[in-house]
Amino acid sequence: QVQLVEFGGRLVQAGGSLRLSCVVSGSTVSIWDIGWYRQAPGNQRELVASISATGDIKHYADFVKGRFTISRDNAKNTASLQMNNLNPEDTAVYYCNVRRQFDVYWGQGTRVTVSS
């Protein structure tokens, strides 16, 4: 069973930075594409960033380009999301997932709150 656990969410002031981590167990992470998503209250879950299994293809939502960086460490079975210059609109629960063909697994999420 593939399990994902996210870490790093907390309260931060606008303009600050956070680094979220996602630890994967039950599978070798190197075979999975990894995505970070977020869901704000009253909103649908949306893609923030994704990275291919090989790490050479990255995608960012327009609203985080230039501020967030996705990375992965296959040796440690982890993925990270470095978030800089945070603003209150980034407040949400952030989830990571792994995807391979028709298989998708999600973590439980970590809450990020950005105060103005």
N, C-alpha and C positions, 0 to 999 in steps of 0.2 A: 504494500500500500504506500503510495507516494504521499508524503506529508510536507507541508510548507508552513513555516512560522516566520512572521514578520516582526522586526524589532525597530526601535528608534523613534517612534512617534511621540510627540510631546507638545507642550505649549511653547511657542516661540514668538518673539516680537516681529513685526513687519520689518523686512530688510535682512532678517537673520537667515541662518542656514541650518539644515538638518541632513543627516545621512541615514537613510533607511536601509535595513538589511533584510534579506530573505534567506533562510536556511532550509535547504531541501534534504529530506531523508527518504529512504526507501527506494531510491533510484540514483543512478549516476546522472548528474545534472547536465553533463555534456551532450546528451542526446536530445535535450529539450530546448525549444525556443522559450524565452522568458519574457513576461510582460508585467509592467506595473500599471495598475488601474486605480482610480479613485472614485469615491461616491460621497458627494456632499448631501446634507439633509434635503430631502424633497427632490433630489436629482437622480437621474439614471447613472449607473456606473459607466465611466468613460476611460478610454485608453490614455495613459500618460506617456508611456515609452515602452519600446520593446527591443529585444536584442536576439539575434539568431543564435542557433546552437553553436555555431563556429565563432560567434562574436564579431563577425565582419560586417554585419548589416544591422544598423540601428535606425529606429524610427522614433520621432518625437511628435507629440501633438503641438500644434502651433502655439498654444497658450503657455508652453514651457520651454520652447526653443531658446537656447542661449542661457537658460537658467538652470536646467536640470541635466544631469548626466547619468545614463544607465551604464552599468558595467557588470561583469560576471567574473567569478573565479572558480573555474571548473575543478581545480585541485581541492578547493575547500567546500565545493558543493553549495556555493552561495551566489547571490546576486545583490546588487546595491543600487540605490538611487540617491545620488547627491543632489540636494535641492538648495539652490542659492537664491538670494534676493526674493525671499518668500513674501507673499502679500496675503491679505485676509481672504481673497478668493481661492487660495490654495487650501483652505480649511476643508478637510474631508477625512474619511477613513481610506487609507491606502492599502491596496491588496496586491500581492504578487500572484502570478500564475505561471504554470509551465504547460506547454502545449506541444503535442507531437501527433501529427495526422489528426485522428478523431478523438484523441485522449487529451483531456484538460483537467488540471487539478488547481485548486485555489487554497490560499491561506485564509486565516480568520481576520486578517486586517490589523492595521495599527493606526491609531488616531493621531492626526496632525491638526493642531489648532494654531492659527496665526492671529495674533492680536494686533490691532491698529494702534 
